[in-house]
Amino acid sequence: MRMVIVDRELALVPVDPNDPVRGALELRSPGVVAGLVALFEQVWHAARPFGGEASQDEQGLTAQERELLRLLAAGNTDEFQAGVQATRRGWV
């Protein structure tokens, strides 16, 4: 989501993320701005250089693959049988 945060006091977010020409909201509420700053910092912390290789754990899994397996283990389903393949490879 595109947004602009200024001095941790003002945030501009799109009225409609799918149609940026509709305008933006100016947010000054400290709680809302603090939440958007926290969201930005979390995404920034998890970011990696564009085009860079994803880091893998000792089993050769990326963070995204580990999260997918966590969701499958929690009972979420998929239509491509990723859980079966993960079991066959010894990941779960």
C-alpha positions in Angstrom: 0.0 0.0 0.0 1.3 3.4 -0.9 1.5 5.9 1.9 3.5 8.9 3.0 4.4 9.5 6.7 5.8 12.9 7.7 7.6 13.3 11.1 5.5 10.5 12.6 2.7 13.0 12.9 0.9 13.0 9.6 0.1 10.2 7.2 -1.3 10.3 3.7 -3.1 7.1 2.5 -5.1 6.6 -0.7 -8.9 6.8 -0.5 -9.0 3.8 -2.8 -5.7 1.8 -3.2 -6.9 0.5 -6.5 -7.7 4.0 -7.9 -5.1 6.6 -6.8 -6.7 9.4 -8.8 -9.6 9.4 -6.2 -7.4 11.2 -3.8 -5.8 10.6 -0.4 -6.8 10.9 3.3 -4.8 13.1 5.6 -4.5 11.4 9.0 -3.2 13.1 12.1 -4.7 11.0 14.8 -1.7 9.9 17.0 -3.0 6.3 17.3 -3.6 5.9 13.6 -0.3 7.4 12.6 1.5 5.3 15.2 -0.1 2.1 13.8 0.9 3.0 10.3 4.5 3.7 11.4 4.6 0.3 13.2 3.3 -1.3 10.0 5.9 0.4 7.9 8.7 -0.6 10.3 7.6 -4.2 10.4 7.5 -4.4 6.6 10.9 -2.6 6.3 12.5 -4.9 8.9 11.3 -8.0 6.9 12.3 -6.5 3.5 15.2 -7.8 1.4 17.0 -6.2 -1.5 15.1 -6.3 -4.7 16.1 -9.3 -6.8 18.1 -10.8 -3.9 18.0 -14.4 -2.8 15.6 -15.3 0.0 17.4 -16.6 3.0 16.8 -20.3 3.9 16.8 -22.1 7.2 18.7 -25.3 7.9 16.1 -27.3 6.1 16.3 -25.1 3.0 13.0 -23.3 3.6 12.4 -19.6 3.1 10.4 -17.6 5.6 7.5 -17.6 3.2 7.6 -21.3 2.8 7.8 -21.8 6.6 4.7 -19.5 7.0 2.8 -21.5 4.4 3.6 -24.7 6.3 2.5 -23.1 9.6 -0.9 -22.2 8.0 -1.3 -25.7 6.6 -0.5 -27.2 10.0 -3.1 -24.9 11.6 -5.8 -26.6 9.4 -5.9 -24.2 6.4 -6.2 -26.0 3.1 -4.9 -25.5 -0.4 -5.9 -26.9 -3.8 -2.4 -27.9 -4.9 -1.5 -30.4 -2.1 1.4 -28.4 -0.8 0.9 -30.1 2.6 1.4 -33.6 1.0 4.6 -32.4 -0.7 5.9 -30.9 2.5 5.4 -34.1 4.3 7.1 -36.2 1.6 10.1 -33.9 1.8 10.3 -34.2 5.5 9.5 -30.5 6.2 6.6 -31.2 8.6 
